């Protein structure tokens, strides 16, 4: 591992970003129950759920409201008890539409009477239990966890990587998960190791979370299958391919899944949620958010019912100034929202409010060819060359430059002294290349 | 409900940017050049300051007028013209008549930089081409080095750069402090090294190119039986290696390419110095290697992670 870290250091990929992790020591608070929740049917990678309730139905906490139409999807559960008031459409700022189920809370928070801890005794029953848990990749990817834990080459998987790097600035939710629910994390990890037959687990934490490292090291001292892997705080340490390389020294080949190198990776909050579900049988209905940014009066770590409109969260934390940018997720990869009535979904882990000055768009000037984007790209790409090839729509050149390897981490735009929107260019190039290839196949 | 919604900014990721700007990069280079400017004033007197001021002003004015005439956004604020002006002035003797820097500035800014598309598009280092144009056009005026009014005590009075004076050897201390003849900015090795430290500390440049360049010259000098320290400290080697060869636009991106670039610079410099009929080879070696940069960049690149194998 030391050798690979040295190699990584020499290659110079990644960038040191300011951490802004001021909320790292703020214990999680409960958001007061919102009057209504809005549950979009598409809160994951894969086919959107189909609403299985109708207007006027009474639901409990943990009652299924959206049913997954295919295995590559994940059920959605109500986070409040109350009455379904609307099943209707919503339009996102991406231009995509979705169906939402709106539940008016009755304030009682009665759990669904049918909820009981799942009976798990072997691999099949474990996977079945996870498929009923509502858990998806909670680090932000939203990939259904039950699909993730049954790769085709499960017998070849020799390492379970627990991603607790949390390399995005501001966000401290994974840090709080370590500090507040270490036993759920370990339960989840042990269940995965036992039922999936994986020999070892590595809990990967960036070195800017000393308390979490210390606690997890002590907790895992007895268990020789589980160890803590401390990583340098360098963005994007938590990106899948980067973390796999830095923790195990393995390189995921171009176009392959990370399971092809014998690794299964789960976010720490995901695995902790699995641990909690196995114990209680309550599906995923709440999510911890870090609420921060210079426009927030009281930055907090908040446990929020999934489906709570952003507006309710903003009102609870208070404002120091009028927010000009509302970001769901971290500042490097999160998406800027145009409407504060959008709900919190299960793969969200941060809500950032930036004031007028922090929201100003930098003025892009001419490229000075300093090479910072190239030398800091964690995947070793050449954003500058990819951009030049993209403006010429040169698919062959983009293929040679391997634009499809881009993980969209935003490092190139971050480091650019000319403030050019390189990440955007490379993302466009990547999508262009994908379209071109798909057309070639047909 | 909608009071926070109307004016929300929606923009692509990332939502934070580094504090580094083009202006700050150029500002760091200017700061790194200040010790050499101070040293030159002490060694060659106030006349050298005048030459620097005229050259820099000519470069900035040239860029301003170009932007004005072409109705382009004014790019003077990025300070790159100031850097070019300072570097060009550092390549002139302090005795130079003041119309020379103006011609050099026009060549550097207008011909080499703006005609090719402005900052980031120049095919070679503008200051180097400016200097070469002047050296070729006005050889006598460009090599009349002497001390007009030294403010520091020094005993040597040389009329030529030390590389031209093979018989009388300066003491190494004189070479290191720069108290000898030469162009404005190149003589004081101490000041140039201070500049290098600043550039490295602010991460403006990487050490690779200066190290490989100077290292190659040192090794080749030793192999050819020359005095190594004498070759390294005299002439424009340090100025060229630290400030001219590390120009972003005209140097390779990758470390492997930078090593090749530095090796090429060192070899060409030594070929010219030891076997050419000129005493100084730094400018020409930088120009030649500048022209090879696109090919070096095409040949020496990093394989993206996972790009070596494809499934």
HADDOCK unambig.tbl for C-alpha pairs under 7 A between the chains (distance, minus, plus):
assign (segid A and resid 251 and name CA) (segid B and resid 305 and name CA) 6.82 0.50 0.50
assign (segid A and resid 251 and name CA) (segid B and resid 306 and name CA) 5.63 0.50 0.50
assign (segid A and resid 252 and name CA) (segid B and resid 306 and name CA) 5.43 0.50 0.50
assign (segid A and resid 253 and name CA) (segid B and resid 306 and name CA) 4.16 0.50 0.50
assign (segid A and resid 253 and name CA) (segid B and resid 307 and name CA) 6.45 0.50 0.50
assign (segid A and resid 253 and name CA) (segid B and resid 309 and name CA) 5.48 0.50 0.50
assign (segid A and resid 253 and name CA) (segid B and resid 310 and name CA) 5.67 0.50 0.50
assign (segid A and resid 253 and name CA) (segid B and resid 311 and name CA) 6.55 0.50 0.50
assign (segid A and resid 254 and name CA) (segid B and resid 306 and name CA) 4.93 0.50 0.50
assign (segid A and resid 254 and name CA) (segid B and resid 307 and name CA) 5.33 0.50 0.50
assign (segid A and resid 254 and name CA) (segid B and resid 309 and name CA) 6.42 0.50 0.50
assign (segid A and resid 254 and name CA) (segid B and resid 310 and name CA) 5.04 0.50 0.50
assign (segid A and resid 254 and name CA) (segid B and resid 311 and name CA) 6.53 0.50 0.50
assign (segid A and resid 255 and name CA) (segid B and resid 310 and name CA) 6.56 0.50 0.50
assign (segid A and resid 255 and name CA) (segid B and resid 311 and name CA) 6.07 0.50 0.50
assign (segid A and resid 256 and name CA) (segid B and resid 311 and name CA) 5.94 0.50 0.50
assign (segid A and resid 323 and name CA) (segid B and resid 4 and name CA) 6.90 0.50 0.50
assign (segid A and resid 324 and name CA) (segid B and resid 7 and name CA) 6.60 0.50 0.50
assign (segid A and resid 324 and name CA) (segid B and resid 8 and name CA) 4.91 0.50 0.50
assign (segid A and resid 324 and name CA) (segid B and resid 9 and name CA) 5.88 0.50 0.50
assign (segid A and resid 325 and name CA) (segid B and resid 8 and name CA) 5.31 0.50 0.50
assign (segid A and resid 325 and name CA) (segid B and resid 9 and name CA) 5.12 0.50 0.50
assign (segid A and resid 325 and name CA) (segid B and resid 10 and name CA) 6.96 0.50 0.50
assign (segid A and resid 331 and name CA) (segid B and resid 14 and name CA) 6.00 0.50 0.50
assign (segid A and resid 331 and name CA) (segid B and resid 15 and name CA) 4.97 0.50 0.50
assign (segid A and resid 331 and name CA) (segid B and resid 16 and name CA) 6.08 0.50 0.50
assign (segid A and resid 332 and name CA) (segid B and resid 13 and name CA) 5.97 0.50 0.50
assign (segid A and resid 332 and name CA) (segid B and resid 14 and name CA) 4.26 0.50 0.50
assign (segid A and resid 332 and name CA) (segid B and resid 15 and name CA) 5.89 0.50 0.50
assign (segid A and resid 332 and name CA) (segid B and resid 16 and name CA) 6.68 0.50 0.50
assign (segid A and resid 333 and name CA) (segid B and resid 13 and name CA) 5.64 0.50 0.50
assign (segid A and resid 333 and name CA) (segid B and resid 14 and name CA) 5.89 0.50 0.50
assign (segid A and resid 334 and name CA) (segid B and resid 13 and name CA) 6.88 0.50 0.50
assign (segid A and resid 335 and name CA) (segid B and resid 13 and name CA) 6.97 0.50 0.50
assign (segid A and resid 336 and name CA) (segid B and resid 10 and name CA) 5.11 0.50 0.50
assign (segid A and resid 336 and name CA) (segid B and resid 11 and name CA) 6.34 0.50 0.50
assign (segid A and resid 337 and name CA) (segid B and resid 10 and name CA) 6.23 0.50 0.50
assign (segid A and resid 338 and name CA) (segid B and resid 5 and name CA) 6.28 0.50 0.50
assign (segid A and resid 338 and name CA) (segid B and resid 8 and name CA) 5.68 0.50 0.50
assign (segid A and resid 338 and name CA) (segid B and resid 10 and name CA) 6.20 0.50 0.50
assign (segid A and resid 339 and name CA) (segid B and resid 5 and name CA) 5.31 0.50 0.50
assign (segid A and resid 340 and name CA) (segid B and resid 5 and name CA) 6.21 0.50 0.50
assign (segid A and resid 359 and name CA) (segid B and resid 9 and name CA) 6.89 0.50 0.50
assign (segid A and resid 366 and name CA) (segid B and resid 119 and name CA) 6.75 0.50 0.50
assign (segid A and resid 366 and name CA) (segid B and resid 120 and name CA) 6.98 0.50 0.50
assign (segid A and resid 367 and name CA) (segid B and resid 120 and name CA) 5.76 0.50 0.50
assign (segid A and resid 368 and name CA) (segid B and resid 119 and name CA) 6.08 0.50 0.50
assign (segid A and resid 368 and name CA) (segid B and resid 120 and name CA) 4.10 0.50 0.50
assign (segid A and resid 368 and name CA) (segid B and resid 248 and name CA) 6.80 0.50 0.50
assign (segid A and resid 368 and name CA) (segid B and resid 249 and name CA) 6.13 0.50 0.50
assign (segid A and resid 369 and name CA) (segid B and resid 120 and name CA) 5.74 0.50 0.50
assign (segid A and resid 369 and name CA) (segid B and resid 248 and name CA) 5.81 0.50 0.50
assign (segid A and resid 369 and name CA) (segid B and resid 249 and name CA) 5.10 0.50 0.50
assign (segid A and resid 370 and name CA) (segid B and resid 248 and name CA) 4.70 0.50 0.50
assign (segid A and resid 370 and name CA) (segid B and resid 249 and name CA) 6.53 0.50 0.50
assign (segid A and resid 371 and name CA) (segid B and resid 253 and name CA) 5.30 0.50 0.50
assign (segid A and resid 379 and name CA) (segid B and resid 304 and name CA) 5.50 0.50 0.50
assign (segid A and resid 379 and name CA) (segid B and resid 305 and name CA) 5.03 0.50 0.50
assign (segid A and resid 380 and name CA) (segid B and resid 302 and name CA) 6.38 0.50 0.50
assign (segid A and resid 380 and name CA) (segid B and resid 303 and name CA) 6.58 0.50 0.50
assign (segid A and resid 380 and name CA) (segid B and resid 304 and name CA) 4.26 0.50 0.50
assign (segid A and resid 380 and name CA) (segid B and resid 305 and name CA) 5.92 0.50 0.50
assign (segid A and resid 381 and name CA) (segid B and resid 304 and name CA) 5.45 0.50 0.50
assign (segid A and resid 410 and name CA) (segid B and resid 13 and name CA) 6.26 0.50 0.50
assign (segid A and resid 410 and name CA) (segid B and resid 14 and name CA) 5.26 0.50 0.50
assign (segid A and resid 413 and name CA) (segid B and resid 14 and name CA) 6.81 0.50 0.50
assign (segid A and resid 414 and name CA) (segid B and resid 14 and name CA) 6.58 0.50 0.50
assign (segid A and resid 414 and name CA) (segid B and resid 16 and name CA) 6.71 0.50 0.50
assign (segid A and resid 414 and name CA) (segid B and resid 17 and name CA) 4.48 0.50 0.50
assign (segid A and resid 414 and name CA) (segid B and resid 18 and name CA) 5.54 0.50 0.50
assign (segid A and resid 415 and name CA) (segid B and resid 17 and name CA) 6.80 0.50 0.50
assign (segid A and resid 415 and name CA) (segid B and resid 18 and name CA) 5.59 0.50 0.50
assign (segid A and resid 417 and name CA) (segid B and resid 20 and name CA) 5.13 0.50 0.50
assign (segid A and resid 417 and name CA) (segid B and resid 21 and name CA) 4.01 0.50 0.50
assign (segid A and resid 417 and name CA) (segid B and resid 22 and name CA) 5.10 0.50 0.50
assign (segid A and resid 418 and name CA) (segid B and resid 21 and name CA) 5.89 0.50 0.50
assign (segid A and resid 418 and name CA) (segid B and resid 22 and name CA) 5.61 0.50 0.50
assign (segid A and resid 424 and name CA) (segid B and resid 12 and name CA) 6.70 0.50 0.50
